Structures are given as structure tokens and as C-alpha cells.
Amino acid sequence: MNELLARIGEIGIVPVIKIESAQAAPALGRALVAGGIPVAEVTFRTAAAGEAIRAMSAEVPGLVVGAGTVLSVAQAAAAKEAGARFIVSPAYIPAVVDYCLGAGLPVLPGVTGPDGIAAGVERGLEVFKFFPAEASGGLPMLDALSAPFGGIKFVPTGGIDAANVGAYARKAYILAVGGSWMVKADLIEAGDWAGIERLCREAVLALHGFSFAHMGVNGASEAEARERARLFAELFGIPAKEGASSIFAGESVELTKSPFPGERGHIGIRCNDVERAAARFAALGVKARPETAKSDKGKLKAIYLELEIGGFAIHLVKA
């Protein structure tokens, strides 16, 4: 996959921005970066779009700026000249796709069914905008489309907000989710950058869906783990389930047969996508421990971070 699109996948959310004044663009871009969403899709729905892209690209380091609602080759060329690094269209427009491919610009044409996907696949595309997402069938439709088009990724946009973004993010075929709920027009017009930053932070947490999964208690031996499991069963009626390297007392306590990472043990944290969550923590300066990675069918399902809280290592696990 294209390196830029892979980066967008790590971020996981693409703010879809309608902006009336290019002068506000740099401050808006800085609010996005501060809120943990360093990507912007500036839509060609206002006359200020081109200059807003230019200002964001020039003045906000680390921000990936693209153009949305691109309907013609002229708009795509103007966006590229202004500094846009990717192009998004609401539909599959062959001339726009061909221009972007020739110009080396990643392009995400909008699709709602197999015809547009098939046309894009024939041109070598791997990622599509699914728009309008909720009105076009939402996740059931995407489940149906992803079955015959294995390996294709989608960026659903339209009708998605903090309440349902996590459900989309859990799907392996979702590259990222597009939305405007964190960049509302009234907040941009009012210059409420702190409010936008707050909404971005909330959106990031909703995307990842972090929650407590289990606590791991380090043990020195198999006998010690079994004795601890026996006590949980006899004292509290919590049944034990034995595995190769540990025993679970119920769903929330893992009793290890040998020391696992962490001075005292570990805390498992569920998330919607382990790879995306690990990328988020890497951006925050917390690296993952690759030797602890566990995968299923090529998809990362668990990994430890180089982080301890109160003597407990942090273990990301797939929800």
C-alpha cells in the first residue's frame, strides 16, 4: 500500500473540513495536530479550499493535507498545486482517477457498490471512499462488499460520529473513518480551536475504544498458578480455564505459569485495532515490543508496550 495511505490508516480518522476563510486554516490545522488527528481533508465546497490547503501545508508541520469533494481534473490539479497530498472524490470519476494516477497522487474515489470498486481495482486502486456510508447500508453493506473484494480497504464517510466510529474501526477492511463532527462549521467560524482540539481527542478515544480486558498476575511456576486458580474457584466460585502459559480465573484474572512482562504482572487493554493503537502510542513516544506480538491470519491481535504503570506492563489486545 502507498506509504501516505498507510500513514492515514495509522491515524484512523480523516476530518472532512468545509472552511470559508483560508486565514483560519493554519490555526485549525494546529488544533487537529494537538488533538491527535494530524490529517485534514479540505473539501472543494468553498472558494477558500485551495488557499486553505496551501496555508495548512506550508504552516502546520506534521499535518497530512488532502483535498476532498474533487469533481474535475481542474480541481485535482489545483489541489496538487496548492500542496494536497491526496485526493478524495464523492464518486468514481474516471478522468480524476487517471489524472491522479499519472500525477502520483493517491486518490480515493467514492463508491457505494461493486461497479466502482471493480473499475478502481482494474486501475490498481486498493482504497476507496464509501460514501454516503450510513445512507448506503453502513457496515452490513461493507461486510457484503468486502467479501468478494478481499484486500480492499475503505474510508467510510457520511453519518459517522463518536457514537458509531468504534464499530467501523473494529473491521479489518477499514483503513480510516471520515467525518466532520470534530470540525463543525460553527466552531471553525468562531475560531474555537480549543473546542476542536477537545473533540479531536474525544474522537481518537472513541475510534480506539480502549477498555479494561484483564489483569495478569505473575507467577513463578505452573504449580503456583494452579494453586492460585484453586483459591479463586474455592473462595469465590470463579471457574478456571487453563492454557499453555497461564490460567484464567474467570475472564478478568490471568495467572501466569512463569514471569510475564511487568514487575508485578500486566494489565490487558482492549482496543478496536491493535496495529492502529500501537501506532498511536508510538506517536506519543511509547514503543511496542515486537517480540511480544501475536497475530491471527496476518492481523495483529496482541502486543505489549514498553510501558509499566504501578509495576504492571500494558498489554494491548484486540476487542
C-alpha positions as CSV (number, residue, x, y, z in Angstrom):
1,M,0.0,0.0,0.0
2,N,1.1,3.6,-0.7
3,E,3.1,5.0,2.2
4,L,0.9,8.0,2.7
5,L,-2.3,5.9,2.8
6,A,-0.7,3.6,5.3
7,R,0.0,6.7,7.4
8,I,-3.6,7.7,7.2
9,G,-4.6,4.2,8.3
10,E,-2.4,4.6,11.4
11,I,-4.2,7.8,12.3
12,G,-7.5,6.2,11.7
13,I,-9.7,9.3,11.3
14,V,-9.9,11.8,8.4
15,P,-11.6,15.1,9.4
16,V,-13.7,16.4,6.5
17,I,-13.4,20.1,6.5
18,K,-15.5,22.8,4.9
19,I,-13.8,26.1,5.5
20,E,-14.8,29.6,4.4
21,S,-11.6,31.5,5.2
22,A,-8.1,30.4,4.4
23,Q,-6.8,32.7,7.1
24,A,-8.3,30.3,9.7
25,A,-6.7,27.2,8.1
26,P,-3.3,27.1,10.0
27,A,-4.9,27.5,13.4
28,L,-7.4,24.8,12.5
29,G,-4.6,22.5,11.3
30,R,-2.6,23.1,14.6
31,A,-5.8,22.2,16.6
32,L,-6.0,18.9,14.6
33,V,-2.4,18.0,15.3
34,A,-2.7,18.9,19.0
35,G,-5.9,16.8,19.3
36,G,-4.1,13.7,17.9
37,I,-5.5,13.7,14.3
38,P,-2.7,15.1,12.1
39,V,-4.7,14.8,8.8
40,A,-7.1,17.0,7.0
41,E,-9.4,16.6,4.0
42,V,-10.2,20.1,2.9
43,T,-13.3,19.9,0.6
44,F,-13.7,21.9,-2.6
45,R,-17.1,23.1,-1.4
46,T,-15.9,26.7,-0.8
47,A,-13.8,29.2,-2.8
48,A,-11.2,29.1,0.0
49,A,-10.4,25.5,-0.3
50,G,-7.2,25.9,-2.5
51,E,-5.7,28.6,-0.3
52,A,-6.6,26.8,2.8
53,I,-4.8,23.7,1.6
54,R,-1.8,25.9,0.7
55,A,-1.7,27.6,4.1
56,M,-2.1,24.3,6.1
57,S,0.6,22.6,4.0
58,A,3.0,25.4,4.4
59,E,2.4,26.4,8.1
60,V,1.5,23.2,10.0
61,P,4.4,20.7,10.3
62,G,3.3,17.1,10.5
63,L,-0.1,17.6,9.1
64,V,-1.1,15.4,6.1
65,V,-3.3,17.7,4.0
66,G,-5.6,16.4,1.2
67,A,-8.4,17.7,-0.9
68,G,-12.0,16.4,-0.9
69,T,-15.1,16.7,-3.0
70,V,-12.9,16.8,-6.1
71,L,-15.1,16.6,-9.1
72,S,-12.8,17.5,-12.0
73,V,-9.3,17.3,-13.3
74,A,-9.0,21.1,-12.9
75,Q,-9.8,20.8,-9.2
76,A,-7.4,18.0,-8.8
77,A,-4.7,19.9,-10.5
78,A,-5.4,23.0,-8.4
79,A,-5.3,20.9,-5.2
80,K,-2.0,19.4,-6.2
81,E,-0.5,22.8,-7.0
82,A,-1.6,24.0,-3.6
83,G,0.1,21.2,-1.8
84,A,-2.6,18.5,-1.4
85,R,-1.0,15.1,-0.9
86,F,-4.1,13.0,-1.6
87,I,-7.4,13.4,-3.4
88,V,-10.9,12.3,-2.4
89,S,-13.9,12.3,-4.7
90,P,-17.5,11.6,-3.8
91,A,-17.9,9.2,-6.8
92,Y,-15.8,7.2,-9.2
93,I,-14.8,9.8,-11.8
94,P,-12.5,8.2,-14.4
95,A,-10.8,11.4,-15.5
96,V,-9.9,12.4,-12.0
97,V,-8.6,8.9,-11.2
98,D,-6.5,8.8,-14.3
99,Y,-5.1,12.3,-13.6
100,C,-4.1,11.4,-10.0
101,L,-2.5,8.1,-11.1
102,G,-0.5,10.0,-13.7
103,A,0.5,12.7,-11.2
104,G,1.5,10.2,-8.5
105,L,-1.3,11.4,-6.2
106,P,-3.1,8.8,-4.0
107,V,-6.8,9.0,-4.9
108,L,-9.8,7.7,-3.0
109,P,-12.9,7.7,-5.3
110,G,-16.3,7.3,-3.7
111,V,-18.2,4.1,-4.2
112,T,-21.4,2.5,-3.0
113,G,-21.3,-0.8,-4.8
114,P,-19.3,-3.3,-6.8
115,D,-19.1,-1.4,-10.1
116,G,-17.0,1.5,-8.8
117,I,-14.7,-0.9,-6.9
118,A,-14.2,-3.1,-9.9
119,A,-13.3,-0.1,-12.1
120,G,-10.8,1.1,-9.5
121,V,-9.3,-2.4,-9.0
122,E,-8.7,-2.5,-12.7
123,R,-6.7,0.7,-12.4
124,G,-4.7,-0.7,-9.5
125,L,-6.5,1.1,-6.6
126,E,-6.6,-0.5,-3.2
127,V,-8.5,2.1,-1.1
128,F,-11.9,3.6,-1.7
129,K,-14.1,6.2,0.0
130,F,-17.5,4.6,0.9
131,F,-20.0,7.5,0.6
132,P,-22.5,8.2,2.0
133,A,-21.7,5.4,4.4
134,E,-24.8,5.1,6.7
135,A,-27.3,6.0,3.9
136,S,-25.7,3.4,1.6
137,G,-26.1,0.5,4.1
138,G,-23.3,1.1,6.6
139,L,-21.4,-1.9,8.0
140,P,-23.8,-4.6,6.6
141,M,-23.1,-3.2,3.1
142,L,-19.4,-3.0,3.7
143,D,-19.4,-6.6,5.0
144,A,-21.0,-7.7,1.8
145,L,-18.7,-5.7,-0.4
146,S,-15.5,-6.8,1.3
147,A,-16.3,-10.5,0.9
148,P,-15.6,-10.6,-2.9
149,F,-13.1,-7.8,-2.9
150,G,-10.5,-9.2,-0.4
151,G,-7.7,-6.9,0.4
152,I,-9.6,-3.8,-0.5
153,K,-9.7,-1.1,2.2
154,F,-12.5,1.5,2.7
155,V,-12.7,5.0,4.2
156,P,-16.4,5.3,5.1
157,T,-17.8,8.8,5.4
158,G,-21.2,10.1,6.0
159,G,-23.4,9.7,9.0
160,I,-20.4,8.6,11.2
161,D,-19.8,10.2,14.6
162,A,-18.4,9.5,18.0
163,A,-21.3,7.1,18.7
164,N,-20.6,4.6,15.9
165,V,-17.0,5.3,14.8
166,G,-15.7,2.4,17.0
167,A,-18.0,-0.1,15.3
168,Y,-16.4,0.8,12.0
169,A,-12.9,0.9,13.4
170,R,-13.1,-2.8,14.5
171,K,-13.4,-4.0,10.9
172,A,-10.2,-5.2,9.3
173,Y,-11.2,-3.7,5.9
174,I,-11.5,-0.2,7.3
175,L,-8.4,1.9,6.6
176,A,-9.8,5.0,8.3
177,V,-13.1,6.7,9.0
178,G,-14.0,10.1,7.6
179,G,-16.2,12.6,9.5
180,S,-16.9,16.2,10.3
181,W,-18.2,16.0,13.9
182,M,-14.9,17.2,15.3
183,V,-14.5,20.1,12.8
184,K,-18.0,21.6,12.9
185,A,-18.5,24.7,10.8
186,D,-19.7,26.8,13.7
187,L,-16.6,26.0,15.7
188,I,-14.4,26.9,12.8
189,E,-16.2,30.1,12.2
190,A,-16.0,31.0,15.9
191,G,-12.3,30.2,16.0
192,D,-12.9,27.8,18.9
193,W,-9.6,25.9,18.4
194,A,-9.7,24.6,22.0
195,G,-13.1,23.1,21.4
196,I,-12.0,21.4,18.1
197,E,-8.9,20.0,19.9
198,R,-11.1,18.6,22.6
199,L,-13.4,17.0,20.1
200,C,-10.4,15.5,18.3
201,R,-9.1,13.9,21.5
202,E,-12.6,12.5,22.2
203,A,-12.8,11.2,18.6
204,V,-9.4,9.4,18.9
205,L,-10.6,7.7,22.1
206,A,-13.9,6.7,20.5
207,L,-12.0,5.3,17.5
208,H,-9.8,3.1,19.6
209,G,-12.4,2.0,22.1
210,F,-10.0,1.4,24.9
211,S,-11.4,-0.7,27.8
212,F,-10.1,-2.9,30.6
213,A,-9.7,-6.5,29.5
214,H,-7.9,-8.4,32.2
215,M,-5.2,-8.3,34.9
216,G,-2.2,-10.6,34.7
217,V,-0.6,-11.8,38.0
218,N,3.0,-13.0,37.5
219,G,3.7,-16.5,38.8
220,A,6.9,-18.4,39.2
221,S,5.7,-21.9,38.3
222,E,2.8,-23.9,36.9
223,A,2.1,-25.2,40.4
224,E,1.8,-21.7,41.8
225,A,-0.6,-20.7,39.1
226,R,-2.8,-23.7,39.7
227,E,-2.8,-23.1,43.5
228,R,-3.9,-19.5,42.9
229,A,-6.6,-20.7,40.4
230,R,-7.8,-23.2,43.0
231,L,-8.2,-20.4,45.6
232,F,-10.3,-18.2,43.2
233,A,-12.5,-21.2,42.5
234,E,-13.0,-22.4,46.1
235,L,-13.3,-19.0,47.7
236,F,-15.3,-17.1,45.1
237,G,-16.7,-19.7,42.8
238,I,-14.8,-18.3,39.8
239,P,-14.0,-21.1,37.4
240,A,-10.6,-21.7,36.0
241,K,-9.6,-22.1,32.3
242,E,-6.1,-23.5,31.8
243,G,-4.0,-22.6,28.8
244,A,-0.4,-23.4,27.8
245,S,1.3,-20.5,29.5
246,S,-1.4,-19.3,32.0
247,I,-4.6,-20.0,33.8
248,F,-7.6,-17.6,33.6
249,A,-9.8,-17.3,36.7
250,G,-13.0,-16.1,35.0
251,E,-12.5,-13.6,32.3
252,S,-10.5,-10.9,34.1
253,V,-7.7,-12.5,36.1
254,E,-4.8,-14.2,34.3
255,L,-2.5,-16.3,36.5
256,T,0.8,-16.9,34.7
257,K,2.9,-20.0,34.9
258,S,6.1,-18.1,34.6
259,P,7.0,-14.4,34.8
260,F,5.5,-12.3,32.0
261,P,6.5,-8.7,31.2
262,G,5.9,-6.3,34.1
263,E,7.5,-6.3,37.6
264,R,4.2,-7.4,39.1
265,G,2.3,-8.5,36.1
266,H,0.3,-6.9,33.3
267,I,-2.9,-5.1,32.5
268,G,-4.7,-6.1,29.3
269,I,-6.4,-3.2,27.5
270,R,-8.9,-3.9,24.7
271,C,-8.8,-1.8,21.6
272,N,-10.6,-1.9,18.2
273,D,-7.4,-2.3,16.2
274,V,-4.1,-3.3,17.8
275,E,-1.9,-2.1,14.9
276,R,-3.6,1.3,14.9
277,A,-3.4,1.6,18.7
278,A,0.3,0.7,18.6
279,A,0.9,3.4,16.0
280,R,-0.9,5.9,18.2
281,F,1.3,5.1,21.2
282,A,4.5,5.2,19.0
283,A,3.5,8.8,18.1
284,L,3.2,9.5,21.8
285,G,6.8,8.2,22.3
286,V,5.7,4.8,23.7
287,K,7.0,1.9,21.6
288,A,5.6,-1.5,21.2
289,R,7.6,-4.7,22.0
290,P,7.7,-6.6,18.6
291,E,8.9,-9.8,20.3
292,T,5.6,-10.0,22.2
293,A,3.4,-9.7,19.1
294,K,0.7,-12.2,18.4
295,S,-1.1,-12.4,15.1
296,D,-4.1,-14.1,13.6
297,K,-4.4,-14.5,9.8
298,G,-1.8,-11.8,9.4
299,K,-3.6,-9.3,11.6
300,L,-2.0,-8.2,14.9
301,K,-4.2,-9.3,17.8
302,A,-2.0,-8.6,20.9
303,I,1.3,-6.8,21.8
304,Y,3.0,-5.4,24.9
305,L,4.0,-1.7,25.1
306,E,7.3,-0.5,26.6
307,L,5.3,0.9,29.4
308,E,4.6,0.0,33.0
309,I,2.1,1.6,35.3
310,G,2.5,0.7,39.0
311,G,4.7,-2.2,38.1
312,F,2.2,-3.6,35.6
313,A,3.1,-3.8,31.9
314,I,0.5,-2.7,29.5
315,H,-0.8,-5.3,27.0
316,L,-2.9,-4.3,24.0
317,V,-5.4,-6.9,22.9
318,K,-8.0,-7.0,20.1
319,A,-11.5,-6.3,21.2
